[in-house]
Amino acid sequence: MIYGKIWLVVKPSVGVPLIIAAVAIASFAVHVALVTNTTWVKAFLNGNADKVAVTAPAASK
């Protein structure tokens, strides 16, 4: 472990829950930002997503 000595300063019983909580809060914040700042995510999650247009691949030369 690169930063193994951190556990000499911070007890694992305190540090591990803090890391897990930070990841959970960051993930929740990203999901809230996606839902509030886009229109297609709400529609997708509600099952009202538009049909995807299928396009032909570009012709190679």
Biopython code that builds the backbone (N, CA, C, O; Angstrom):
import numpy as np
from Bio.PDB.StructureBuilder import StructureBuilder

atoms = [
    (1, "MET", "N", (0.850, -1.171, 0.000)),
    (1, "MET", "CA", (0.000, 0.000, 0.000)),
    (1, "MET", "C", (0.899, 1.238, 0.000)),
    (1, "MET", "O", (1.840, 1.330, 0.788)),
    (2, "ILE", "N", (0.607, 2.166, -0.871)),
    (2, "ILE", "CA", (1.443, 3.352, -1.004)),
    (2, "ILE", "C", (1.370, 4.228, 0.241)),
    (2, "ILE", "O", (2.395, 4.672, 0.758)),
    (3, "TYR", "N", (0.160, 4.471, 0.716)),
    (3, "TYR", "CA", (-0.033, 5.362, 1.855)),
    (3, "TYR", "C", (-0.388, 4.576, 3.115)),
    (3, "TYR", "O", (-1.296, 4.963, 3.850)),
    (4, "GLY", "N", (0.305, 3.503, 3.362)),
    (4, "GLY", "CA", (0.021, 2.657, 4.502)),
    (4, "GLY", "C", (0.280, 3.322, 5.838)),
    (4, "GLY", "O", (-0.328, 2.952, 6.842)),
    (5, "LYS", "N", (1.176, 4.301, 5.867)),
    (5, "LYS", "CA", (1.505, 4.963, 7.133)),
    (5, "LYS", "C", (0.413, 5.902, 7.614)),
    (5, "LYS", "O", (0.475, 6.378, 8.747)),
    (6, "ILE", "N", (-0.591, 6.184, 6.780)),
    (6, "ILE", "CA", (-1.686, 7.046, 7.207)),
    (6, "ILE", "C", (-2.410, 6.433, 8.395)),
    (6, "ILE", "O", (-2.958, 7.151, 9.230)),
    (7, "TRP", "N", (-2.413, 5.089, 8.472)),
    (7, "TRP", "CA", (-3.120, 4.428, 9.554)),
    (7, "TRP", "C", (-2.374, 4.531, 10.880)),
    (7, "TRP", "O", (-2.894, 4.115, 11.915)),
    (8, "LEU", "N", (-1.158, 5.082, 10.861)),
    (8, "LEU", "CA", (-0.465, 5.391, 12.113)),
    (8, "LEU", "C", (-0.990, 6.692, 12.707)),
    (8, "LEU", "O", (-0.850, 6.932, 13.907)),
    (9, "VAL", "N", (-1.591, 7.528, 11.874)),
    (9, "VAL", "CA", (-2.124, 8.817, 12.311)),
    (9, "VAL", "C", (-3.633, 8.732, 12.534)),
    (9, "VAL", "O", (-4.150, 9.252, 13.524)),
    (10, "VAL", "N", (-4.342, 8.071, 11.603)),
    (10, "VAL", "CA", (-5.797, 7.947, 11.671)),
    (10, "VAL", "C", (-6.137, 6.492, 11.942)),
    (10, "VAL", "O", (-5.648, 5.598, 11.252)),
    (11, "LYS", "N", (-6.973, 6.253, 12.944)),
    (11, "LYS", "CA", (-7.383, 4.884, 13.255)),
    (11, "LYS", "C", (-8.228, 4.331, 12.108)),
    (11, "LYS", "O", (-9.068, 5.052, 11.569)),
    (12, "PRO", "N", (-8.026, 3.075, 11.723)),
    (12, "PRO", "CA", (-8.857, 2.489, 10.673)),
    (12, "PRO", "C", (-10.346, 2.482, 11.025)),
    (12, "PRO", "O", (-11.192, 2.536, 10.133)),
    (13, "SER", "N", (-10.668, 2.415, 12.307)),
    (13, "SER", "CA", (-12.075, 2.421, 12.699)),
    (13, "SER", "C", (-12.724, 3.783, 12.445)),
    (13, "SER", "O", (-13.950, 3.886, 12.436)),
    (14, "VAL", "N", (-11.932, 4.812, 12.241)),
    (14, "VAL", "CA", (-12.442, 6.138, 11.909)),
    (14, "VAL", "C", (-12.259, 6.411, 10.418)),
    (14, "VAL", "O", (-13.163, 6.936, 9.768)),
    (15, "GLY", "N", (-11.099, 6.058, 9.875)),
    (15, "GLY", "CA", (-10.761, 6.391, 8.496)),
    (15, "GLY", "C", (-11.563, 5.634, 7.455)),
    (15, "GLY", "O", (-11.998, 6.221, 6.465)),
    (16, "VAL", "N", (-11.764, 4.347, 7.661)),
    (16, "VAL", "CA", (-12.491, 3.539, 6.679)),
    (16, "VAL", "C", (-13.942, 4.005, 6.538)),
    (16, "VAL", "O", (-14.402, 4.178, 5.409)),
    (17, "PRO", "N", (-14.682, 4.216, 7.625)),
    (17, "PRO", "CA", (-16.044, 4.747, 7.459)),
    (17, "PRO", "C", (-16.075, 6.136, 6.816)),
    (17, "PRO", "O", (-17.001, 6.452, 6.068)),
    (18, "LEU", "N", (-15.072, 6.961, 7.104)),
    (18, "LEU", "CA", (-15.016, 8.281, 6.475)),
    (18, "LEU", "C", (-14.818, 8.169, 4.970)),
    (18, "LEU", "O", (-15.448, 8.901, 4.207)),
    (19, "ILE", "N", (-13.954, 7.264, 4.538)),
    (19, "ILE", "CA", (-13.715, 7.068, 3.108)),
    (19, "ILE", "C", (-14.982, 6.542, 2.435)),
    (19, "ILE", "O", (-15.367, 7.026, 1.371)),
    (20, "ILE", "N", (-15.621, 5.563, 3.046)),
    (20, "ILE", "CA", (-16.847, 4.998, 2.473)),
    (20, "ILE", "C", (-17.943, 6.059, 2.412)),
    (20, "ILE", "O", (-18.661, 6.146, 1.416)),
    (21, "ALA", "N", (-18.081, 6.859, 3.454)),
    (21, "ALA", "CA", (-19.083, 7.923, 3.465)),
    (21, "ALA", "C", (-18.785, 8.969, 2.403)),
    (21, "ALA", "O", (-19.706, 9.458, 1.748)),
    (22, "ALA", "N", (-17.523, 9.321, 2.219)),
    (22, "ALA", "CA", (-17.153, 10.312, 1.204)),
    (22, "ALA", "C", (-17.483, 9.815, -0.196)),
    (22, "ALA", "O", (-17.969, 10.584, -1.025)),
    (23, "VAL", "N", (-17.228, 8.552, -0.468)),
    (23, "VAL", "CA", (-17.550, 7.979, -1.780)),
    (23, "VAL", "C", (-19.060, 7.964, -1.992)),
    (23, "VAL", "O", (-19.535, 8.289, -3.080)),
    (24, "ALA", "N", (-19.811, 7.591, -0.973)),
    (24, "ALA", "CA", (-21.269, 7.554, -1.090)),
    (24, "ALA", "C", (-21.849, 8.946, -1.315)),
    (24, "ALA", "O", (-22.745, 9.113, -2.142)),
    (25, "ILE", "N", (-21.356, 9.936, -0.597)),
    (25, "ILE", "CA", (-21.844, 11.306, -0.750)),
    (25, "ILE", "C", (-21.491, 11.854, -2.131)),
    (25, "ILE", "O", (-22.317, 12.512, -2.764)),
    (26, "ALA", "N", (-20.275, 11.588, -2.602)),
    (26, "ALA", "CA", (-19.876, 12.047, -3.929)),
    (26, "ALA", "C", (-20.723, 11.399, -5.014)),
    (26, "ALA", "O", (-21.139, 12.069, -5.959)),
    (27, "SER", "N", (-20.977, 10.117, -4.887)),
    (27, "SER", "CA", (-21.807, 9.414, -5.868)),
    (27, "SER", "C", (-23.226, 9.977, -5.871)),
    (27, "SER", "O", (-23.800, 10.197, -6.937)),
    (28, "PHE", "N", (-23.786, 10.208, -4.710)),
    (28, "PHE", "CA", (-25.131, 10.780, -4.617)),
    (28, "PHE", "C", (-25.175, 12.165, -5.245)),
    (28, "PHE", "O", (-26.131, 12.503, -5.944)),
    (29, "ALA", "N", (-24.139, 12.971, -4.997)),
    (29, "ALA", "CA", (-24.094, 14.324, -5.557)),
    (29, "ALA", "C", (-24.030, 14.298, -7.086)),
    (29, "ALA", "O", (-24.663, 15.120, -7.747)),
    (30, "VAL", "N", (-23.274, 13.365, -7.642)),
    (30, "VAL", "CA", (-23.190, 13.245, -9.103)),
    (30, "VAL", "C", (-24.541, 12.845, -9.675)),
    (30, "VAL", "O", (-24.969, 13.397, -10.688)),
    (31, "HIS", "N", (-25.213, 11.899, -9.045)),
    (31, "HIS", "CA", (-26.516, 11.462, -9.542)),
    (31, "HIS", "C", (-27.557, 12.575, -9.442)),
    (31, "HIS", "O", (-28.367, 12.744, -10.354)),
    (32, "VAL", "N", (-27.546, 13.321, -8.368)),
    (32, "VAL", "CA", (-28.481, 14.441, -8.225)),
    (32, "VAL", "C", (-28.199, 15.495, -9.291)),
    (32, "VAL", "O", (-29.131, 16.052, -9.871)),
    (33, "ALA", "N", (-26.929, 15.772, -9.551)),
    (33, "ALA", "CA", (-26.578, 16.755, -10.576)),
    (33, "ALA", "C", (-27.035, 16.301, -11.952)),
    (33, "ALA", "O", (-27.507, 17.120, -12.741)),
    (34, "LEU", "N", (-26.909, 15.022, -12.258)),
    (34, "LEU", "CA", (-27.362, 14.512, -13.552)),
    (34, "LEU", "C", (-28.875, 14.622, -13.702)),
    (34, "LEU", "O", (-29.370, 15.017, -14.757)),
    (35, "VAL", "N", (-29.589, 14.282, -12.672)),
    (35, "VAL", "CA", (-31.051, 14.306, -12.754)),
    (35, "VAL", "C", (-31.579, 15.745, -12.826)),
    (35, "VAL", "O", (-32.551, 16.007, -13.535)),
    (36, "THR", "N", (-30.962, 16.663, -12.113)),
    (36, "THR", "CA", (-31.471, 18.034, -12.088)),
    (36, "THR", "C", (-31.015, 18.864, -13.275)),
    (36, "THR", "O", (-31.693, 19.830, -13.624)),
    (37, "ASN", "N", (-29.904, 18.535, -13.908)),
    (37, "ASN", "CA", (-29.366, 19.371, -14.980)),
    (37, "ASN", "C", (-29.590, 18.822, -16.378)),
    (37, "ASN", "O", (-29.193, 19.467, -17.348)),
    (38, "THR", "N", (-30.200, 17.676, -16.516)),
    (38, "THR", "CA", (-30.486, 17.128, -17.833)),
    (38, "THR", "C", (-31.961, 16.787, -17.932)),
    (38, "THR", "O", (-32.633, 16.565, -16.925)),
    (39, "THR", "N", (-32.449, 16.748, -19.153)),
    (39, "THR", "CA", (-33.847, 16.379, -19.348)),
    (39, "THR", "C", (-33.972, 14.919, -19.746)),
    (39, "THR", "O", (-34.982, 14.282, -19.446)),
    (40, "TRP", "N", (-32.966, 14.383, -20.414)),
    (40, "TRP", "CA", (-33.086, 13.022, -20.931)),
    (40, "TRP", "C", (-32.948, 11.969, -19.843)),
    (40, "TRP", "O", (-33.484, 10.871, -19.995)),
    (41, "VAL", "N", (-32.251, 12.261, -18.752)),
    (41, "VAL", "CA", (-32.090, 11.262, -17.690)),
    (41, "VAL", "C", (-33.431, 10.999, -17.016)),
    (41, "VAL", "O", (-33.789, 9.847, -16.772)),
    (42, "LYS", "N", (-34.164, 12.049, -16.718)),
    (42, "LYS", "CA", (-35.484, 11.869, -16.097)),
    (42, "LYS", "C", (-36.394, 11.050, -17.008)),
    (42, "LYS", "O", (-37.091, 10.143, -16.555)),
    (43, "ALA", "N", (-36.376, 11.385, -18.308)),
    (43, "ALA", "CA", (-37.216, 10.650, -19.251)),
    (43, "ALA", "C", (-36.775, 9.196, -19.347)),
    (43, "ALA", "O", (-37.615, 8.299, -19.420)),
    (44, "PHE", "N", (-35.485, 8.957, -19.347)),
    (44, "PHE", "CA", (-34.972, 7.590, -19.435)),
    (44, "PHE", "C", (-35.364, 6.775, -18.206)),
    (44, "PHE", "O", (-35.786, 5.625, -18.331)),
    (45, "LEU", "N", (-35.227, 7.360, -17.035)),
    (45, "LEU", "CA", (-35.546, 6.643, -15.808)),
    (45, "LEU", "C", (-37.050, 6.398, -15.669)),
    (45, "LEU", "O", (-37.463, 5.441, -15.014)),
    (46, "ASN", "N", (-37.862, 7.249, -16.275)),
    (46, "ASN", "CA", (-39.312, 7.064, -16.236)),
    (46, "ASN", "C", (-39.814, 6.184, -17.367)),
    (46, "ASN", "O", (-41.013, 5.916, -17.443)),
    (47, "GLY", "N", (-38.936, 5.727, -18.244)),
    (47, "GLY", "CA", (-39.324, 4.859, -19.339)),
    (47, "GLY", "C", (-39.866, 5.599, -20.544)),
    (47, "GLY", "O", (-40.502, 4.993, -21.407)),
    (48, "ASN", "N", (-39.625, 6.898, -20.618)),
    (48, "ASN", "CA", (-40.125, 7.700, -21.722)),
    (48, "ASN", "C", (-39.011, 8.154, -22.653)),
    (48, "ASN", "O", (-39.117, 9.209, -23.279)),
    (49, "ALA", "N", (-37.971, 7.386, -22.747)),
    (49, "ALA", "CA", (-36.847, 7.782, -23.590)),
    (49, "ALA", "C", (-37.260, 7.754, -25.055)),
    (49, "ALA", "O", (-38.033, 6.901, -25.490)),
    (50, "ASP", "N", (-36.723, 8.709, -25.799)),
    (50, "ASP", "CA", (-36.994, 8.758, -27.233)),
    (50, "ASP", "C", (-36.333, 7.564, -27.919)),
    (50, "ASP", "O", (-35.392, 6.962, -27.401)),
    (51, "LYS", "N", (-36.850, 7.250, -29.081)),
    (51, "LYS", "CA", (-36.252, 6.166, -29.854)),
    (51, "LYS", "C", (-34.904, 6.632, -30.383)),
    (51, "LYS", "O", (-34.752, 7.779, -30.804)),
    (52, "VAL", "N", (-33.941, 5.745, -30.358)),
    (52, "VAL", "CA", (-32.594, 6.067, -30.829)),
    (52, "VAL", "C", (-32.565, 5.937, -32.336)),
    (52, "VAL", "O", (-32.992, 4.922, -32.887)),
    (53, "ALA", "N", (-32.066, 6.957, -32.998)),
    (53, "ALA", "CA", (-31.948, 6.911, -34.469)),
    (53, "ALA", "C", (-30.703, 6.111, -34.825)),
    (53, "ALA", "O", (-29.605, 6.403, -34.353)),
    (54, "VAL", "N", (-30.891, 5.104, -35.663)),
    (54, "VAL", "CA", (-29.762, 4.280, -36.097)),
    (54, "VAL", "C", (-29.219, 4.881, -37.379)),
    (54, "VAL", "O", (-29.960, 5.089, -38.340)),
    (55, "THR", "N", (-27.927, 5.156, -37.389)),
    (55, "THR", "CA", (-27.296, 5.721, -38.574)),
    (55, "THR", "C", (-26.348, 4.712, -39.183)),
    (55, "THR", "O", (-25.801, 3.847, -38.499)),
    (56, "ALA", "N", (-26.169, 4.844, -40.475)),
    (56, "ALA", "CA", (-25.253, 3.949, -41.184)),
    (56, "ALA", "C", (-23.819, 4.359, -40.881)),
    (56, "ALA", "O", (-23.541, 5.550, -40.733)),
    (57, "PRO", "N", (-22.910, 3.409, -40.786)),
    (57, "PRO", "CA", (-21.498, 3.769, -40.542)),
    (57, "PRO", "C", (-20.944, 4.535, -41.730)),
    (57, "PRO", "O", (-21.400, 4.371, -42.861)),
    (58, "ALA", "N", (-19.967, 5.362, -41.459)),
    (58, "ALA", "CA", (-19.341, 6.167, -42.503)),
    (58, "ALA", "C", (-18.660, 5.244, -43.515)),
    (58, "ALA", "O", (-18.055, 4.236, -43.151)),
    (59, "ALA", "N", (-18.769, 5.606, -44.769)),
    (59, "ALA", "CA", (-18.150, 4.814, -45.820)),
    (59, "ALA", "C", (-16.640, 4.982, -45.781)),
    (59, "ALA", "O", (-16.135, 6.104, -45.721)),
    (60, "SER", "N", (-15.929, 3.881, -45.814)),
    (60, "SER", "CA", (-14.460, 3.972, -45.799)),
    (60, "SER", "C", (-13.964, 4.162, -47.213)),
    (60, "SER", "O", (-14.570, 3.673, -48.167)),
    (61, "LYS", "N", (-12.869, 4.869, -47.345)),
    (61, "LYS", "CA", (-12.308, 5.155, -48.676)),
    (61, "LYS", "C", (-11.234, 4.183, -49.037)),
    (61, "LYS", "O", (-10.655, 4.277, -50.119)),
]
sb = StructureBuilder()
sb.init_structure("model")
sb.init_model(0)
sb.init_chain("A")
sb.init_seg("    ")
for serial, (resi, resn, name, xyz) in enumerate(atoms, 1):
    if name == "N":
        sb.init_residue(resn, " ", resi, " ")
    sb.init_atom(name, np.array(xyz, "f"), 0.0, 1.0, " ", f" {name:<3s}", serial, name[0])
structure = sb.get_structure()
